[in-house]
């Protein structure tokens, strides 16, 4: 098979994954430690291109979340490295072929039924989203013949947000599976800017010691100060449009993700759906996205947006959207949401990740402070803006609880 030369920067995390001989390769680490990027480089830019007769599965808990993460990076690489004409693509099924190698992107909600397939390499992206049964099923699928004698391997990567997660209690602590744990932090990624390290990572030490341990040091965290436990996953989001019972929440971002969620009340139940979670550098790019997501018949639904960006709000309003600045009252917004069940549409994977880690600050002395940690909270901010802004006057009494 011909070798393709990629001009791609790598880190020591890439080298450790490349050289690992373990059956299970566990990448535990902090934010921006290059875990996900390094695994994708090794599996997709290296093994998929250079080895022969290999079957590779890249999997997340849900397919929509995979399309916005690893699959998006892969498609960008195909363009950047001029590979579009060299790799056969089946767009609908997310299958790719190079020589006699096969690559598939799938979710455990994927219709191809992963349970009946076999693979040489599997990558569980955002592994903490999976449950232990998922892991056992995927591990059994590492059964494809290896023509070159290389070992079949399962890779996983995650931020270690919960010290009682099955990855730690069932795999690492029990030490039954043949695994290697690769621990990484932002210090292993030489391509981060000093400004990002200082403002987004090191600043966590002053905000919350638990988040600092997780996202800066890559150490196992504790979920003792979680804000919300009143949420659940639902299969459907009510699509019948009622302007009086609907809203959007919008949190602006430039170097961090912009977040948009849609909120709806039906039969006195609150439903939430994630629409945007992406870095969108300009307001004109965001407006294009909003036109794609919000059709004409929904443009009368109010968007409650971050009040710190009045110029951006005004520009969006000129495009025909009904938008206003959110009345920021963080504790009131949180209290309002804590008094009702939050039904989250099943494909809102980034919202799941945020709400599972949305916590009160804990200082260096271990004292809980009634202030949420300002990190990985973009959709949570959008949720607060949209729900509280629209429904606070109707459901403001503490005596009222939604089912």
Order of alpha helices (4+ residues) and beta strands (2+ residues): alpha-beta-alpha-beta-alpha-alpha-beta-beta-beta-beta-alpha-beta-beta-alpha-beta-beta-beta-beta-alpha-beta-alpha-beta-alpha-beta-alpha-beta-beta-alpha
